[in-house]
């Protein structure tokens, strides 16, 4: 069976831990992940997780392979203006794309079709090609403008999966809350997971 291809974009919203955990799970399930990282995401990584992400794609690729060794999936990291990346064209688009976390700036740019960087262009391609696009906003409260952009994208077929973890699984650690959201994303991608008990299952 060929690898599943998933484009994963990490942007500058709070909650980068969601995106990194999702990357780990996708690689563990054998997916080919095409990773895009915004400049602001590097700032969030340092502030929230005390992680210094390498700026150059090749160095970030090596850093992540060292962080997540032994998985069956594969990883390709692209720069913010790498217009020759497969995800920049409908002929090379991934099966699905996830922006996690999704900043309000990125969400607005996608809603308007700006395509000023590779993340925005890849999302634009996903929409025009009818591919699965999952946006994971982490913001509160939402302004009317935020909600209008989300409604517009939802009507275009995007999945708006806000980073609002549930508590019915009785989380004991921050990691349990992170896994709740990651499990919902994997569900949307059609990928099996047992990260958290499902509603009605024994705890």
Rosetta constraint file for C-alpha pairs under 8 A:
AtomPair CA 3 CA 30 HARMONIC 6.52 0.50
AtomPair CA 3 CA 31 HARMONIC 5.43 0.50
AtomPair CA 3 CA 32 HARMONIC 5.83 0.50
AtomPair CA 3 CA 73 HARMONIC 7.61 0.50
AtomPair CA 4 CA 30 HARMONIC 7.45 0.50
AtomPair CA 4 CA 31 HARMONIC 4.83 0.50
AtomPair CA 4 CA 32 HARMONIC 5.79 0.50
AtomPair CA 4 CA 95 HARMONIC 7.12 0.50
AtomPair CA 5 CA 31 HARMONIC 5.86 0.50
AtomPair CA 5 CA 32 HARMONIC 4.68 0.50
AtomPair CA 5 CA 33 HARMONIC 5.87 0.50
AtomPair CA 5 CA 34 HARMONIC 7.30 0.50
AtomPair CA 5 CA 94 HARMONIC 5.17 0.50
AtomPair CA 5 CA 95 HARMONIC 5.62 0.50
AtomPair CA 5 CA 96 HARMONIC 7.04 0.50
AtomPair CA 6 CA 31 HARMONIC 6.91 0.50
AtomPair CA 6 CA 32 HARMONIC 6.27 0.50
AtomPair CA 6 CA 33 HARMONIC 5.01 0.50
AtomPair CA 6 CA 34 HARMONIC 6.18 0.50
AtomPair CA 6 CA 94 HARMONIC 5.52 0.50
AtomPair CA 6 CA 95 HARMONIC 6.06 0.50
AtomPair CA 6 CA 96 HARMONIC 5.14 0.50
AtomPair CA 6 CA 97 HARMONIC 5.57 0.50
AtomPair CA 6 CA 98 HARMONIC 7.49 0.50
AtomPair CA 7 CA 33 HARMONIC 5.72 0.50
AtomPair CA 7 CA 34 HARMONIC 4.57 0.50
AtomPair CA 7 CA 35 HARMONIC 5.94 0.50
AtomPair CA 7 CA 36 HARMONIC 7.55 0.50
AtomPair CA 7 CA 87 HARMONIC 7.63 0.50
AtomPair CA 7 CA 94 HARMONIC 6.06 0.50
AtomPair CA 7 CA 96 HARMONIC 6.34 0.50
AtomPair CA 7 CA 97 HARMONIC 4.49 0.50
AtomPair CA 7 CA 98 HARMONIC 6.24 0.50
AtomPair CA 8 CA 19 HARMONIC 7.94 0.50
AtomPair CA 8 CA 23 HARMONIC 7.57 0.50
AtomPair CA 8 CA 33 HARMONIC 6.62 0.50
AtomPair CA 8 CA 34 HARMONIC 6.07 0.50
AtomPair CA 8 CA 35 HARMONIC 4.98 0.50
AtomPair CA 8 CA 36 HARMONIC 6.23 0.50
AtomPair CA 8 CA 97 HARMONIC 5.84 0.50
AtomPair CA 8 CA 98 HARMONIC 4.95 0.50
AtomPair CA 8 CA 99 HARMONIC 5.91 0.50
AtomPair CA 8 CA 100 HARMONIC 7.22 0.50
AtomPair CA 9 CA 35 HARMONIC 5.88 0.50
AtomPair CA 9 CA 36 HARMONIC 4.59 0.50
AtomPair CA 9 CA 37 HARMONIC 5.69 0.50
AtomPair CA 9 CA 38 HARMONIC 7.69 0.50
AtomPair CA 9 CA 97 HARMONIC 7.75 0.50
AtomPair CA 9 CA 98 HARMONIC 6.23 0.50
AtomPair CA 9 CA 99 HARMONIC 4.62 0.50
AtomPair CA 9 CA 100 HARMONIC 6.18 0.50
AtomPair CA 9 CA 101 HARMONIC 7.88 0.50
AtomPair CA 9 CA 119 HARMONIC 6.45 0.50
AtomPair CA 10 CA 16 HARMONIC 7.03 0.50
AtomPair CA 10 CA 19 HARMONIC 6.28 0.50
AtomPair CA 10 CA 35 HARMONIC 7.87 0.50
AtomPair CA 10 CA 36 HARMONIC 6.34 0.50
AtomPair CA 10 CA 37 HARMONIC 4.84 0.50
AtomPair CA 10 CA 38 HARMONIC 6.28 0.50
AtomPair CA 10 CA 41 HARMONIC 6.14 0.50
AtomPair CA 10 CA 99 HARMONIC 6.03 0.50
AtomPair CA 10 CA 100 HARMONIC 5.38 0.50
AtomPair CA 10 CA 101 HARMONIC 5.85 0.50
AtomPair CA 10 CA 102 HARMONIC 7.15 0.50
AtomPair CA 11 CA 16 HARMONIC 7.85 0.50
AtomPair CA 11 CA 37 HARMONIC 6.18 0.50
AtomPair CA 11 CA 38 HARMONIC 5.04 0.50
AtomPair CA 11 CA 39 HARMONIC 7.62 0.50
AtomPair CA 11 CA 40 HARMONIC 6.32 0.50
AtomPair CA 11 CA 41 HARMONIC 4.78 0.50
AtomPair CA 11 CA 99 HARMONIC 7.22 0.50
AtomPair CA 11 CA 100 HARMONIC 6.88 0.50
AtomPair CA 11 CA 101 HARMONIC 5.84 0.50
AtomPair CA 11 CA 102 HARMONIC 5.65 0.50
AtomPair CA 11 CA 103 HARMONIC 6.02 0.50
AtomPair CA 11 CA 106 HARMONIC 7.41 0.50
AtomPair CA 12 CA 16 HARMONIC 7.88 0.50
AtomPair CA 12 CA 38 HARMONIC 6.71 0.50
AtomPair CA 12 CA 39 HARMONIC 7.44 0.50
AtomPair CA 12 CA 40 HARMONIC 4.39 0.50
AtomPair CA 12 CA 41 HARMONIC 4.15 0.50
AtomPair CA 12 CA 42 HARMONIC 7.63 0.50
AtomPair CA 12 CA 43 HARMONIC 7.41 0.50
AtomPair CA 12 CA 44 HARMONIC 6.12 0.50
AtomPair CA 12 CA 101 HARMONIC 7.25 0.50
AtomPair CA 12 CA 102 HARMONIC 7.16 0.50
AtomPair CA 12 CA 103 HARMONIC 5.63 0.50
AtomPair CA 13 CA 41 HARMONIC 7.24 0.50
AtomPair CA 13 CA 44 HARMONIC 7.31 0.50
AtomPair CA 13 CA 101 HARMONIC 5.67 0.50
AtomPair CA 13 CA 102 HARMONIC 5.89 0.50
AtomPair CA 13 CA 103 HARMONIC 4.42 0.50
AtomPair CA 13 CA 104 HARMONIC 7.58 0.50
AtomPair CA 13 CA 137 HARMONIC 7.52 0.50
AtomPair CA 13 CA 138 HARMONIC 6.20 0.50
AtomPair CA 13 CA 139 HARMONIC 7.55 0.50
AtomPair CA 14 CA 44 HARMONIC 6.61 0.50
AtomPair CA 14 CA 48 HARMONIC 7.77 0.50
AtomPair CA 14 CA 101 HARMONIC 6.98 0.50
AtomPair CA 14 CA 103 HARMONIC 7.97 0.50
AtomPair CA 14 CA 138 HARMONIC 6.28 0.50
AtomPair CA 14 CA 139 HARMONIC 7.80 0.50
AtomPair CA 15 CA 19 HARMONIC 7.51 0.50
AtomPair CA 15 CA 48 HARMONIC 7.97 0.50
AtomPair CA 15 CA 101 HARMONIC 5.99 0.50
AtomPair CA 15 CA 138 HARMONIC 6.79 0.50
AtomPair CA 16 CA 20 HARMONIC 6.43 0.50
AtomPair CA 16 CA 41 HARMONIC 7.29 0.50
AtomPair CA 16 CA 44 HARMONIC 6.90 0.50
AtomPair CA 16 CA 45 HARMONIC 6.48 0.50
AtomPair CA 16 CA 48 HARMONIC 7.81 0.50
AtomPair CA 16 CA 100 HARMONIC 7.27 0.50
AtomPair CA 16 CA 101 HARMONIC 5.99 0.50
AtomPair CA 17 CA 21 HARMONIC 6.05 0.50
AtomPair CA 17 CA 49 HARMONIC 7.58 0.50
AtomPair CA 17 CA 178 HARMONIC 7.21 0.50
AtomPair CA 18 CA 22 HARMONIC 6.13 0.50
AtomPair CA 18 CA 100 HARMONIC 6.70 0.50
AtomPair CA 18 CA 101 HARMONIC 6.85 0.50
AtomPair CA 18 CA 178 HARMONIC 5.71 0.50
AtomPair CA 18 CA 179 HARMONIC 7.74 0.50
AtomPair CA 18 CA 181 HARMONIC 7.29 0.50
AtomPair CA 18 CA 182 HARMONIC 6.50 0.50
AtomPair CA 19 CA 23 HARMONIC 6.16 0.50
AtomPair CA 19 CA 100 HARMONIC 5.01 0.50
AtomPair CA 19 CA 101 HARMONIC 6.16 0.50
AtomPair CA 20 CA 24 HARMONIC 6.31 0.50
AtomPair CA 21 CA 25 HARMONIC 6.31 0.50
AtomPair CA 21 CA 178 HARMONIC 7.65 0.50
AtomPair CA 21 CA 179 HARMONIC 7.63 0.50
AtomPair CA 21 CA 182 HARMONIC 7.15 0.50
AtomPair CA 22 CA 26 HARMONIC 6.08 0.50
AtomPair CA 22 CA 182 HARMONIC 5.71 0.50
AtomPair CA 23 CA 27 HARMONIC 6.21 0.50
AtomPair CA 23 CA 33 HARMONIC 7.56 0.50
AtomPair CA 24 CA 28 HARMONIC 6.15 0.50
AtomPair CA 24 CA 68 HARMONIC 6.49 0.50
AtomPair CA 25 CA 29 HARMONIC 6.26 0.50
AtomPair CA 26 CA 30 HARMONIC 6.54 0.50
AtomPair CA 26 CA 31 HARMONIC 5.45 0.50
AtomPair CA 26 CA 32 HARMONIC 7.87 0.50
AtomPair CA 26 CA 33 HARMONIC 7.23 0.50
AtomPair CA 26 CA 73 HARMONIC 7.17 0.50
AtomPair CA 27 CA 31 HARMONIC 5.40 0.50
AtomPair CA 27 CA 32 HARMONIC 7.06 0.50
AtomPair CA 27 CA 33 HARMONIC 7.15 0.50
AtomPair CA 27 CA 71 HARMONIC 5.68 0.50
AtomPair CA 27 CA 72 HARMONIC 6.29 0.50
AtomPair CA 27 CA 73 HARMONIC 4.23 0.50
AtomPair CA 27 CA 74 HARMONIC 6.41 0.50
AtomPair CA 27 CA 75 HARMONIC 7.71 0.50
AtomPair CA 28 CA 71 HARMONIC 4.88 0.50
AtomPair CA 28 CA 72 HARMONIC 5.91 0.50
AtomPair CA 28 CA 73 HARMONIC 6.16 0.50
AtomPair CA 29 CA 71 HARMONIC 7.75 0.50
AtomPair CA 29 CA 72 HARMONIC 6.81 0.50
AtomPair CA 29 CA 73 HARMONIC 6.50 0.50
AtomPair CA 30 CA 71 HARMONIC 7.07 0.50
AtomPair CA 30 CA 72 HARMONIC 4.65 0.50
AtomPair CA 30 CA 73 HARMONIC 3.60 0.50
AtomPair CA 30 CA 74 HARMONIC 7.07 0.50
AtomPair CA 31 CA 72 HARMONIC 7.73 0.50
AtomPair CA 31 CA 73 HARMONIC 4.70 0.50
AtomPair CA 31 CA 74 HARMONIC 6.47 0.50
AtomPair CA 32 CA 73 HARMONIC 5.49 0.50
AtomPair CA 32 CA 74 HARMONIC 4.63 0.50
AtomPair CA 32 CA 75 HARMONIC 5.73 0.50
AtomPair CA 32 CA 76 HARMONIC 7.68 0.50
AtomPair CA 33 CA 73 HARMONIC 7.56 0.50
AtomPair CA 33 CA 74 HARMONIC 6.23 0.50
AtomPair CA 33 CA 75 HARMONIC 4.91 0.50
AtomPair CA 33 CA 76 HARMONIC 6.27 0.50
AtomPair CA 34 CA 75 HARMONIC 6.06 0.50
AtomPair CA 34 CA 76 HARMONIC 4.84 0.50
AtomPair CA 34 CA 77 HARMONIC 5.88 0.50
AtomPair CA 34 CA 78 HARMONIC 7.36 0.50
AtomPair CA 35 CA 75 HARMONIC 7.21 0.50
AtomPair CA 35 CA 76 HARMONIC 6.07 0.50
AtomPair CA 35 CA 77 HARMONIC 4.74 0.50
AtomPair CA 35 CA 78 HARMONIC 6.33 0.50
AtomPair CA 36 CA 77 HARMONIC 6.24 0.50
AtomPair CA 36 CA 78 HARMONIC 5.67 0.50
AtomPair CA 36 CA 79 HARMONIC 6.70 0.50
AtomPair CA 36 CA 80 HARMONIC 6.89 0.50
AtomPair CA 36 CA 118 HARMONIC 7.54 0.50
AtomPair CA 36 CA 119 HARMONIC 6.39 0.50
AtomPair CA 37 CA 41 HARMONIC 6.34 0.50
AtomPair CA 37 CA 42 HARMONIC 7.66 0.50
AtomPair CA 37 CA 78 HARMONIC 7.99 0.50
AtomPair CA 37 CA 79 HARMONIC 7.51 0.50
AtomPair CA 37 CA 80 HARMONIC 7.09 0.50
AtomPair CA 37 CA 119 HARMONIC 7.88 0.50
AtomPair CA 38 CA 42 HARMONIC 7.03 0.50
AtomPair CA 38 CA 80 HARMONIC 6.70 0.50
AtomPair CA 38 CA 119 HARMONIC 7.73 0.50
AtomPair CA 39 CA 43 HARMONIC 7.07 0.50
AtomPair CA 40 CA 44 HARMONIC 6.40 0.50
AtomPair CA 41 CA 45 HARMONIC 6.07 0.50
AtomPair CA 42 CA 46 HARMONIC 6.42 0.50
AtomPair CA 42 CA 52 HARMONIC 7.06 0.50
AtomPair CA 42 CA 53 HARMONIC 5.94 0.50
AtomPair CA 42 CA 55 HARMONIC 7.93 0.50
AtomPair CA 43 CA 47 HARMONIC 6.23 0.50
AtomPair CA 44 CA 48 HARMONIC 5.72 0.50
AtomPair CA 44 CA 49 HARMONIC 7.61 0.50
AtomPair CA 45 CA 49 HARMONIC 5.21 0.50
AtomPair CA 45 CA 50 HARMONIC 6.27 0.50
AtomPair CA 45 CA 51 HARMONIC 5.26 0.50
AtomPair CA 45 CA 52 HARMONIC 6.69 0.50
AtomPair CA 45 CA 53 HARMONIC 7.12 0.50
AtomPair CA 46 CA 50 HARMONIC 4.38 0.50
AtomPair CA 46 CA 51 HARMONIC 4.71 0.50
AtomPair CA 46 CA 52 HARMONIC 5.52 0.50
AtomPair CA 46 CA 53 HARMONIC 7.77 0.50
AtomPair CA 47 CA 51 HARMONIC 7.86 0.50
AtomPair CA 53 CA 60 HARMONIC 6.47 0.50
AtomPair CA 53 CA 63 HARMONIC 7.89 0.50
AtomPair CA 54 CA 59 HARMONIC 5.82 0.50
AtomPair CA 54 CA 60 HARMONIC 4.91 0.50
AtomPair CA 54 CA 63 HARMONIC 7.45 0.50
AtomPair CA 55 CA 59 HARMONIC 7.25 0.50
AtomPair CA 55 CA 60 HARMONIC 6.67 0.50
AtomPair CA 56 CA 60 HARMONIC 6.12 0.50
AtomPair CA 56 CA 79 HARMONIC 7.45 0.50
AtomPair CA 57 CA 61 HARMONIC 5.99 0.50
AtomPair CA 57 CA 77 HARMONIC 5.48 0.50
AtomPair CA 57 CA 78 HARMONIC 5.67 0.50
AtomPair CA 57 CA 79 HARMONIC 5.77 0.50
AtomPair CA 58 CA 62 HARMONIC 6.38 0.50
AtomPair CA 58 CA 77 HARMONIC 7.02 0.50
AtomPair CA 59 CA 63 HARMONIC 6.13 0.50
AtomPair CA 60 CA 64 HARMONIC 6.09 0.50
AtomPair CA 60 CA 77 HARMONIC 7.31 0.50
AtomPair CA 61 CA 65 HARMONIC 6.21 0.50
AtomPair CA 61 CA 75 HARMONIC 7.28 0.50
AtomPair CA 61 CA 76 HARMONIC 6.92 0.50
AtomPair CA 61 CA 77 HARMONIC 5.74 0.50
AtomPair CA 62 CA 66 HARMONIC 6.25 0.50
AtomPair CA 63 CA 67 HARMONIC 6.26 0.50
AtomPair CA 64 CA 68 HARMONIC 6.03 0.50
AtomPair CA 65 CA 69 HARMONIC 5.67 0.50
AtomPair CA 65 CA 75 HARMONIC 7.95 0.50
AtomPair CA 78 CA 82 HARMONIC 6.28 0.50
AtomPair CA 78 CA 85 HARMONIC 6.83 0.50
AtomPair CA 79 CA 118 HARMONIC 7.54 0.50
AtomPair CA 80 CA 117 HARMONIC 5.63 0.50
AtomPair CA 80 CA 118 HARMONIC 5.13 0.50
AtomPair CA 80 CA 119 HARMONIC 6.95 0.50
AtomPair CA 81 CA 117 HARMONIC 5.60 0.50
AtomPair CA 81 CA 118 HARMONIC 5.55 0.50
AtomPair CA 82 CA 118 HARMONIC 6.62 0.50
AtomPair CA 83 CA 88 HARMONIC 5.90 0.50
AtomPair CA 83 CA 118 HARMONIC 6.76 0.50
AtomPair CA 84 CA 88 HARMONIC 6.71 0.50
AtomPair CA 85 CA 89 HARMONIC 7.93 0.50
AtomPair CA 86 CA 91 HARMONIC 7.57 0.50
AtomPair CA 86 CA 92 HARMONIC 4.41 0.50
AtomPair CA 86 CA 93 HARMONIC 6.17 0.50
AtomPair CA 87 CA 92 HARMONIC 5.55 0.50
AtomPair CA 87 CA 93 HARMONIC 4.66 0.50
AtomPair CA 87 CA 94 HARMONIC 6.52 0.50
AtomPair CA 87 CA 118 HARMONIC 7.91 0.50
AtomPair CA 87 CA 121 HARMONIC 7.90 0.50
AtomPair CA 87 CA 122 HARMONIC 5.27 0.50
AtomPair CA 87 CA 125 HARMONIC 7.48 0.50
AtomPair CA 88 CA 92 HARMONIC 7.29 0.50
AtomPair CA 88 CA 93 HARMONIC 7.17 0.50
AtomPair CA 88 CA 118 HARMONIC 6.64 0.50
AtomPair CA 88 CA 121 HARMONIC 5.97 0.50
AtomPair CA 88 CA 122 HARMONIC 5.39 0.50
AtomPair CA 88 CA 125 HARMONIC 6.94 0.50
AtomPair CA 89 CA 93 HARMONIC 6.04 0.50
AtomPair CA 89 CA 122 HARMONIC 7.60 0.50
AtomPair CA 89 CA 125 HARMONIC 6.47 0.50
AtomPair CA 90 CA 125 HARMONIC 5.74 0.50
AtomPair CA 90 CA 126 HARMONIC 7.64 0.50
AtomPair CA 90 CA 128 HARMONIC 7.98 0.50
AtomPair CA 90 CA 129 HARMONIC 6.32 0.50
AtomPair CA 93 CA 122 HARMONIC 7.57 0.50
AtomPair CA 93 CA 125 HARMONIC 6.99 0.50
AtomPair CA 93 CA 126 HARMONIC 6.93 0.50
AtomPair CA 94 CA 126 HARMONIC 7.89 0.50
AtomPair CA 94 CA 131 HARMONIC 7.85 0.50
AtomPair CA 95 CA 131 HARMONIC 6.14 0.50
AtomPair CA 95 CA 132 HARMONIC 6.93 0.50
AtomPair CA 96 CA 126 HARMONIC 7.20 0.50
AtomPair CA 96 CA 131 HARMONIC 5.61 0.50
AtomPair CA 96 CA 132 HARMONIC 4.55 0.50
AtomPair CA 96 CA 133 HARMONIC 5.93 0.50
AtomPair CA 96 CA 134 HARMONIC 7.99 0.50
AtomPair CA 96 CA 189 HARMONIC 7.45 0.50
AtomPair CA 97 CA 123 HARMONIC 7.11 0.50
AtomPair CA 97 CA 126 HARMONIC 7.02 0.50
AtomPair CA 97 CA 131 HARMONIC 7.69 0.50
AtomPair CA 97 CA 132 HARMONIC 6.17 0.50
AtomPair CA 97 CA 133 HARMONIC 4.90 0.50
AtomPair CA 97 CA 134 HARMONIC 6.22 0.50
AtomPair CA 98 CA 133 HARMONIC 5.91 0.50
AtomPair CA 98 CA 134 HARMONIC 4.66 0.50
AtomPair CA 98 CA 135 HARMONIC 5.90 0.50
AtomPair CA 98 CA 136 HARMONIC 7.59 0.50
AtomPair CA 99 CA 133 HARMONIC 8.00 0.50
AtomPair CA 99 CA 134 HARMONIC 6.33 0.50
AtomPair CA 99 CA 135 HARMONIC 4.96 0.50
AtomPair CA 99 CA 136 HARMONIC 6.03 0.50
AtomPair CA 100 CA 135 HARMONIC 6.49 0.50
AtomPair CA 100 CA 136 HARMONIC 5.03 0.50
AtomPair CA 100 CA 137 HARMONIC 7.26 0.50
AtomPair CA 101 CA 135 HARMONIC 7.55 0.50
AtomPair CA 101 CA 136 HARMONIC 5.23 0.50
AtomPair CA 101 CA 137 HARMONIC 5.80 0.50
AtomPair CA 101 CA 138 HARMONIC 6.37 0.50
AtomPair CA 102 CA 106 HARMONIC 6.39 0.50
AtomPair CA 102 CA 107 HARMONIC 6.47 0.50
AtomPair CA 102 CA 135 HARMONIC 6.02 0.50
AtomPair CA 102 CA 136 HARMONIC 5.20 0.50
AtomPair CA 102 CA 137 HARMONIC 4.56 0.50
AtomPair CA 102 CA 138 HARMONIC 6.67 0.50
AtomPair CA 103 CA 107 HARMONIC 6.17 0.50
AtomPair CA 103 CA 137 HARMONIC 6.08 0.50
AtomPair CA 103 CA 138 HARMONIC 6.95 0.50
AtomPair CA 103 CA 139 HARMONIC 7.73 0.50
AtomPair CA 104 CA 108 HARMONIC 6.00 0.50
AtomPair CA 104 CA 137 HARMONIC 7.09 0.50
AtomPair CA 104 CA 139 HARMONIC 7.60 0.50
AtomPair CA 104 CA 146 HARMONIC 6.81 0.50
AtomPair CA 105 CA 109 HARMONIC 6.19 0.50
AtomPair CA 106 CA 110 HARMONIC 6.14 0.50
AtomPair CA 106 CA 120 HARMONIC 7.04 0.50
AtomPair CA 107 CA 111 HARMONIC 6.14 0.50
AtomPair CA 107 CA 135 HARMONIC 7.78 0.50
AtomPair CA 107 CA 137 HARMONIC 7.97 0.50
AtomPair CA 107 CA 149 HARMONIC 7.10 0.50
AtomPair CA 107 CA 150 HARMONIC 7.55 0.50
AtomPair CA 108 CA 112 HARMONIC 6.28 0.50
AtomPair CA 108 CA 146 HARMONIC 7.54 0.50
AtomPair CA 108 CA 149 HARMONIC 6.05 0.50
AtomPair CA 109 CA 113 HARMONIC 6.06 0.50
AtomPair CA 109 CA 114 HARMONIC 5.34 0.50
AtomPair CA 109 CA 115 HARMONIC 7.23 0.50
AtomPair CA 109 CA 120 HARMONIC 6.69 0.50
AtomPair CA 110 CA 114 HARMONIC 6.40 0.50
AtomPair CA 110 CA 115 HARMONIC 7.20 0.50
AtomPair CA 110 CA 120 HARMONIC 5.60 0.50
AtomPair CA 110 CA 123 HARMONIC 6.53 0.50
AtomPair CA 110 CA 124 HARMONIC 6.48 0.50
AtomPair CA 111 CA 149 HARMONIC 5.85 0.50
AtomPair CA 111 CA 150 HARMONIC 7.74 0.50
AtomPair CA 111 CA 152 HARMONIC 6.71 0.50
AtomPair CA 111 CA 153 HARMONIC 5.89 0.50
AtomPair CA 113 CA 120 HARMONIC 7.44 0.50
AtomPair CA 113 CA 121 HARMONIC 7.86 0.50
AtomPair CA 113 CA 124 HARMONIC 6.10 0.50
AtomPair CA 114 CA 120 HARMONIC 6.84 0.50
AtomPair CA 114 CA 121 HARMONIC 7.66 0.50
AtomPair CA 115 CA 119 HARMONIC 7.58 0.50
AtomPair CA 115 CA 120 HARMONIC 4.51 0.50
AtomPair CA 115 CA 121 HARMONIC 4.23 0.50
AtomPair CA 115 CA 122 HARMONIC 7.92 0.50
AtomPair CA 115 CA 124 HARMONIC 6.83 0.50
AtomPair CA 116 CA 120 HARMONIC 6.39 0.50
AtomPair CA 116 CA 121 HARMONIC 6.95 0.50
AtomPair CA 117 CA 121 HARMONIC 6.16 0.50
AtomPair CA 118 CA 122 HARMONIC 5.85 0.50
AtomPair CA 119 CA 123 HARMONIC 6.30 0.50
AtomPair CA 120 CA 124 HARMONIC 6.14 0.50
AtomPair CA 121 CA 125 HARMONIC 6.13 0.50
AtomPair CA 122 CA 126 HARMONIC 6.21 0.50
AtomPair CA 123 CA 127 HARMONIC 6.30 0.50
AtomPair CA 123 CA 133 HARMONIC 7.04 0.50
AtomPair CA 124 CA 128 HARMONIC 6.25 0.50
AtomPair CA 125 CA 129 HARMONIC 5.91 0.50
AtomPair CA 126 CA 130 HARMONIC 5.98 0.50
AtomPair CA 126 CA 131 HARMONIC 4.79 0.50
AtomPair CA 126 CA 132 HARMONIC 6.70 0.50
AtomPair CA 126 CA 133 HARMONIC 6.31 0.50
AtomPair CA 127 CA 131 HARMONIC 6.16 0.50
AtomPair CA 127 CA 132 HARMONIC 7.76 0.50
AtomPair CA 127 CA 133 HARMONIC 7.07 0.50
AtomPair CA 127 CA 156 HARMONIC 7.11 0.50
AtomPair CA 127 CA 157 HARMONIC 7.38 0.50
AtomPair CA 127 CA 158 HARMONIC 7.50 0.50
AtomPair CA 130 CA 157 HARMONIC 7.78 0.50
AtomPair CA 132 CA 157 HARMONIC 7.81 0.50
AtomPair CA 132 CA 158 HARMONIC 6.84 0.50
AtomPair CA 132 CA 159 HARMONIC 7.81 0.50
AtomPair CA 132 CA 189 HARMONIC 7.91 0.50
AtomPair CA 133 CA 157 HARMONIC 7.58 0.50
AtomPair CA 133 CA 158 HARMONIC 4.97 0.50
AtomPair CA 133 CA 159 HARMONIC 6.15 0.50
AtomPair CA 134 CA 158 HARMONIC 5.89 0.50
AtomPair CA 134 CA 159 HARMONIC 4.68 0.50
AtomPair CA 134 CA 160 HARMONIC 6.15 0.50
AtomPair CA 134 CA 161 HARMONIC 6.78 0.50
AtomPair CA 134 CA 185 HARMONIC 7.69 0.50
AtomPair CA 134 CA 188 HARMONIC 7.98 0.50
AtomPair CA 135 CA 158 HARMONIC 7.18 0.50
AtomPair CA 135 CA 159 HARMONIC 6.11 0.50
AtomPair CA 135 CA 160 HARMONIC 5.13 0.50
AtomPair CA 135 CA 161 HARMONIC 5.95 0.50
AtomPair CA 135 CA 162 HARMONIC 7.59 0.50
AtomPair CA 136 CA 160 HARMONIC 6.24 0.50
AtomPair CA 136 CA 161 HARMONIC 4.91 0.50
AtomPair CA 136 CA 162 HARMONIC 4.97 0.50
AtomPair CA 136 CA 163 HARMONIC 5.98 0.50
AtomPair CA 137 CA 160 HARMONIC 7.47 0.50
AtomPair CA 137 CA 161 HARMONIC 6.98 0.50
AtomPair CA 137 CA 162 HARMONIC 5.00 0.50
AtomPair CA 137 CA 163 HARMONIC 6.18 0.50
AtomPair CA 138 CA 162 HARMONIC 6.26 0.50
AtomPair CA 138 CA 163 HARMONIC 5.44 0.50
AtomPair CA 138 CA 164 HARMONIC 7.96 0.50
AtomPair CA 142 CA 146 HARMONIC 5.69 0.50
AtomPair CA 142 CA 147 HARMONIC 6.39 0.50
AtomPair CA 143 CA 147 HARMONIC 6.31 0.50
AtomPair CA 144 CA 148 HARMONIC 6.03 0.50
AtomPair CA 145 CA 149 HARMONIC 6.22 0.50
AtomPair CA 146 CA 150 HARMONIC 6.26 0.50
AtomPair CA 147 CA 151 HARMONIC 6.04 0.50
AtomPair CA 148 CA 152 HARMONIC 6.11 0.50
AtomPair CA 149 CA 153 HARMONIC 6.25 0.50
AtomPair CA 150 CA 154 HARMONIC 5.98 0.50
AtomPair CA 150 CA 160 HARMONIC 6.87 0.50
AtomPair CA 151 CA 155 HARMONIC 6.15 0.50
AtomPair CA 152 CA 156 HARMONIC 6.43 0.50
AtomPair CA 153 CA 157 HARMONIC 6.47 0.50
AtomPair CA 153 CA 158 HARMONIC 5.44 0.50
AtomPair CA 153 CA 159 HARMONIC 7.91 0.50
AtomPair CA 154 CA 158 HARMONIC 4.79 0.50
AtomPair CA 154 CA 159 HARMONIC 6.05 0.50
AtomPair CA 154 CA 160 HARMONIC 6.64 0.50
AtomPair CA 161 CA 185 HARMONIC 7.58 0.50
AtomPair CA 163 CA 181 HARMONIC 6.20 0.50
AtomPair CA 164 CA 181 HARMONIC 7.28 0.50
AtomPair CA 165 CA 177 HARMONIC 5.75 0.50
AtomPair CA 165 CA 178 HARMONIC 7.45 0.50
AtomPair CA 165 CA 180 HARMONIC 5.86 0.50
AtomPair CA 165 CA 181 HARMONIC 5.86 0.50
AtomPair CA 166 CA 177 HARMONIC 7.49 0.50
AtomPair CA 166 CA 180 HARMONIC 7.06 0.50
AtomPair CA 167 CA 171 HARMONIC 6.31 0.50
AtomPair CA 167 CA 177 HARMONIC 7.93 0.50
AtomPair CA 168 CA 199 HARMONIC 7.87 0.50
AtomPair CA 169 CA 196 HARMONIC 7.08 0.50
AtomPair CA 169 CA 197 HARMONIC 6.45 0.50
AtomPair CA 169 CA 198 HARMONIC 7.92 0.50
AtomPair CA 169 CA 203 HARMONIC 6.86 0.50
AtomPair CA 171 CA 176 HARMONIC 5.27 0.50
AtomPair CA 171 CA 177 HARMONIC 6.37 0.50
AtomPair CA 172 CA 176 HARMONIC 6.58 0.50
AtomPair CA 173 CA 177 HARMONIC 7.09 0.50
AtomPair CA 174 CA 178 HARMONIC 6.42 0.50
AtomPair CA 175 CA 179 HARMONIC 6.06 0.50
AtomPair CA 176 CA 180 HARMONIC 6.27 0.50
AtomPair CA 176 CA 196 HARMONIC 7.53 0.50
AtomPair CA 177 CA 181 HARMONIC 6.93 0.50
AtomPair CA 178 CA 182 HARMONIC 6.35 0.50
AtomPair CA 179 CA 183 HARMONIC 5.80 0.50
AtomPair CA 179 CA 195 HARMONIC 5.93 0.50
AtomPair CA 179 CA 196 HARMONIC 6.78 0.50
AtomPair CA 180 CA 184 HARMONIC 6.53 0.50
AtomPair CA 180 CA 195 HARMONIC 7.15 0.50
AtomPair CA 180 CA 196 HARMONIC 6.16 0.50
AtomPair CA 181 CA 185 HARMONIC 6.39 0.50
AtomPair CA 182 CA 186 HARMONIC 6.22 0.50
AtomPair CA 183 CA 187 HARMONIC 6.15 0.50
AtomPair CA 183 CA 193 HARMONIC 6.61 0.50
AtomPair CA 183 CA 194 HARMONIC 7.64 0.50
AtomPair CA 183 CA 195 HARMONIC 6.01 0.50
AtomPair CA 183 CA 196 HARMONIC 7.05 0.50
AtomPair CA 184 CA 188 HARMONIC 6.36 0.50
AtomPair CA 185 CA 189 HARMONIC 6.37 0.50
AtomPair CA 186 CA 190 HARMONIC 6.23 0.50
AtomPair CA 186 CA 191 HARMONIC 5.18 0.50
AtomPair CA 186 CA 192 HARMONIC 6.99 0.50
AtomPair CA 186 CA 193 HARMONIC 7.08 0.50
AtomPair CA 187 CA 191 HARMONIC 5.74 0.50
AtomPair CA 187 CA 192 HARMONIC 6.83 0.50
AtomPair CA 187 CA 193 HARMONIC 7.71 0.50
AtomPair CA 197 CA 201 HARMONIC 6.00 0.50
AtomPair CA 197 CA 202 HARMONIC 7.10 0.50
AtomPair CA 197 CA 203 HARMONIC 6.12 0.50
